[in-house]
Amino acid sequence: MKATGVVRRIDDLGRVVIPKEIRKTLRIKEGDPLEIFTDREGQVILKKYSPIGELSEFAVGYAETLAKTTGHIACITDKDTVIAVSGGAKKELLEQDLSKEIEQLMEDKEVYASNENNNLSIPIIKNDNKERKFNSQIVYPIISDGDAIGTVILISKEAKTKMNDVEKKVAQSAANFLGSQMEI
């Protein structure tokens, strides 16, 4: 654990303010859910809650199935990070923070498909240096109870690969299924 040097008092309602700098660094926004843990030494640990992260083992299996079915790299994300990758690029993508472009697609609940390879692929992870790594991609938001909680992403590095309606429907089915699992 890293000390921040910041001390806060608990108010009469039992609340503690998390400093703006820490919220910004950890990408915690107003309304974001936090999980609360305690350890044996009496420390209280706050962790950003990821509903899709609850299904991480399931997401790994689903990504593997998507990759086998489509022949493309399949990723499943929560709101902040890539939680499952199959079909390649695992070291490159797994547990990496999402790019602002992917976060914006989620916020807008928008589907993205690079059509006929004419559109530039958008960066998936935060530290992508705008070079075109993936030739073709589909990004489909996972919606649960009206909120975007992650994405299903199909990508290809192959020069002649074009994503079509079949891949779009597969990504849509996966996103709808994962979203429905969170509502149960």
DAWO-V805948 format. One record per residue. N is the residue number from 1. RES is the residue in one letter. SS is DSSP state (a for helix, b for strand, c for the rest). NEAR is the number of other ideal C-beta (glycine too) atoms within 10 Angstrom. Layout:
n,res,ss,near
N,RES,SS,NEAR
N,RES,SS,NEAR
//
This chain:
n,res,ss,near
1,M,c,6
2,K,c,3
3,A,c,5
4,T,c,10
5,G,c,4
6,V,c,10
7,V,c,5
8,R,c,10
9,R,c,7
10,I,c,9
11,D,c,9
12,D,c,5
13,L,c,5
14,G,c,6
15,R,c,9
16,V,c,10
17,V,c,11
18,I,c,13
19,P,c,11
20,K,a,9
21,E,a,10
22,I,a,12
23,R,a,14
24,K,a,10
25,T,a,10
26,L,c,15
27,R,c,14
28,I,c,17
29,K,c,10
30,E,c,5
31,G,c,5
32,D,c,13
33,P,c,10
34,L,b,12
35,E,b,11
36,I,b,9
37,F,b,9
38,T,b,9
39,D,c,9
40,R,c,5
41,E,c,5
42,G,c,6
43,Q,c,9
44,V,b,9
45,I,b,11
46,L,b,14
47,K,b,12
48,K,b,17
49,Y,c,14
50,S,c,19
51,P,c,19
52,I,a,24
53,G,a,19
54,E,a,13
55,L,a,20
56,S,a,13
57,E,a,9
58,F,a,14
59,A,a,28
60,V,a,16
61,G,a,12
62,Y,a,20
63,A,a,25
64,E,a,15
65,T,a,14
66,L,a,26
67,A,a,18
68,K,a,12
69,T,a,14
70,T,a,19
71,G,c,14
72,H,c,27
73,I,b,24
74,A,b,27
75,C,b,32
76,I,b,26
77,T,b,31
78,D,c,24
79,K,c,24
80,D,c,21
81,T,b,19
82,V,b,26
83,I,b,20
84,A,b,27
85,V,b,27
86,S,b,22
87,G,c,19
88,G,c,15
89,A,c,18
90,K,a,15
91,K,a,8
92,E,a,14
93,L,a,22
94,L,c,17
95,E,c,11
96,Q,c,19
97,D,b,15
98,L,b,26
99,S,c,17
100,K,a,12
101,E,a,16
102,I,a,27
103,E,a,18
104,Q,a,13
105,L,a,21
106,M,a,23
107,E,a,12
108,D,a,11
109,K,c,12
110,E,c,12
111,V,c,15
112,Y,b,20
113,A,b,19
114,S,c,21
115,N,a,11
116,E,a,10
117,N,a,15
118,N,c,7
119,N,c,12
120,L,c,11
121,S,c,21
122,I,c,20
123,P,c,19
124,I,c,26
125,I,b,20
126,K,c,16
127,N,c,8
128,D,c,19
129,N,c,6
130,K,c,9
131,E,c,7
132,R,c,12
133,K,c,17
134,F,c,22
135,N,c,17
136,S,b,24
137,Q,b,25
138,I,b,24
139,V,b,25
140,Y,b,26
141,P,b,24
142,I,b,28
143,I,b,19
144,S,b,18
145,D,c,9
146,G,c,7
147,D,b,14
148,A,b,19
149,I,b,21
150,G,b,33
151,T,b,29
152,V,b,28
153,I,b,30
154,L,b,27
155,I,b,25
156,S,b,24
157,K,c,15
158,E,c,11
159,A,c,8
160,K,c,8
161,T,c,17
162,K,c,15
163,M,c,23
164,N,c,13
165,D,a,9
166,V,a,10
167,E,a,23
168,K,a,15
169,K,a,12
170,V,a,21
171,A,a,26
172,Q,a,16
173,S,a,13
174,A,a,25
175,A,a,24
176,N,a,14
177,F,a,12
178,L,a,23
179,G,a,22
180,S,a,12
181,Q,a,17
182,M,a,17
183,E,a,9
184,I,c,5
//
